[in-house]
């Protein structure tokens, strides 16, 4: 066989290996992300369970490691990497929601109106939440606290506007918009 054919076969094999490796890394990242979200959901259902907290922490660290493997050597990050601070924020958000006593409906509505005035909620979001919480007062206090905390992180530059919106709707859908 001609030497140039061997050269091109080797080059093709190297490219194929690189593509398979990248695909496997992205698949591992997606799996780690799903496992972390599932662990957080399980912890939100039973915040007093220390085994679930440890599991969420372990899976959060696995997600961090998977993200770093994908970003290793890249000039620009390919995926957003969770760090210890982000994991801690996720866990604190769950515990904050579990530890606070529910506020009255009137107080909750007043606080949501204040969030609207602060620019945290849009008029449409405020109207939707007002309709939802008039039938459900529990959880208003923790939602208000979490939203204000997230907005502060956005103002400090820790969260982007898109990350803030995603987290906001994640909290709203889990705390206020769910059906009991």
C-alpha positions, -999 to 999 in steps of 0.1 A, spaced: 0 0 0 11 35 -7 24 55 23 0 84 16 -29 60 21 -16 50 55 -12 86 64 -48 94 56 -61 63 74 -42 74 105 -54 110 102 -90 97 98 -87 74 128 -74 103 149 -104 125 139 -128 97 145 -114 91 180 -116 128 188 -152 130 177 -162 99 197 -144 113 228 -162 146 226 -195 129 221 -189 107 251 -179 137 273 -211 156 263 -232 125 270 -215 121 304 -222 158 311 -259 155 302 -262 124 324 -246 141 353 -268 171 349 -300 150 349 -288 131 379 -281 163 398 -315 177 389 -331 145 401 -311 146 433 -322 182 440 -358 173 433 -356 144 457 -340 167 484 -367 193 479 -394 167 487 -375 156 519 -351 184 530 -345 168 564 -329 137 548 -291 140 552 -285 111 528 -303 130 501 -283 161 508 -250 141 505 -263 125 473 -271 159 458 -237 173 468 -219 143 453 -239 145 421 -233 183 419 -196 177 422 -198 150 395 -215 176 372 -187 201 379 -161 175 370 -179 166 338 -182 202 328 -145 208 335 -136 178 313 -155 193 284 -140 227 288 -104 215 293 -82 230 267 -110 251 251 -104 287 245 -140 295 254 -161 274 277 -184 250 259 -207 244 289 -215 263 321 -196 247 349 -213 244 383 -188 251 411 -190 246 449 -207 280 453 -235 272 428 -240 238 444 -242 254 478 -267 280 464 -289 252 451 -289 234 484 -294 266 504 -324 275 482 -340 241 490 -334 245 528 -346 281 528 -379 270 513 -382 242 539 -373 263 570 -396 293 566 -431 296 579 -459 305 554 -469 341 552 -505 354 550 -521 360 516 -523 397 520 -487 400 532 -476 377 504 -494 398 478 -479 430 491 -444 415 490 -450 403 454 -461 438 445 -428 451 460 -409 426 439 -427 439 408 -417 475 418 -381 464 422 -381 450 387 -379 413 397 -413 404 383 -429 415 351 -466 427 352 -476 394 335 -457 373 361 -472 394 389 -508 389 376 -503 352 372 -488 348 407 -516 368 423 -541 345 408 -522 315 420 -515 325 456 -550 338 464 -559 301 467 -526 291 483 -506 311 509 -479 286 519 -445 291 504 -449 328 496 -423 339 521 -396 315 509 -403 324 472 -399 361 480 -367 355 498 -353 333 471 -363 357 443 -347 387 461 -315 366 467 -313 356 431 -319 392 419 -290 404 442 -268 377 426 -277 390 392 -270 426 402 -236 415 415 -228 398 382 -228 363 397 -258 353 375 -266 364 340 -301 377 332 -309 344 315 -297 323 344 -318 345 367 -349 340 346 -343 302 345 -339 300 383 -368 323 389 -392 302 369 -378 270 384 -386 284 418 -420 297 408 -430 265 392 -419 243 421 -432 266 450 -463 285 438 -476 271 406 -477 234 416 -511 219 424 -516 203 458 
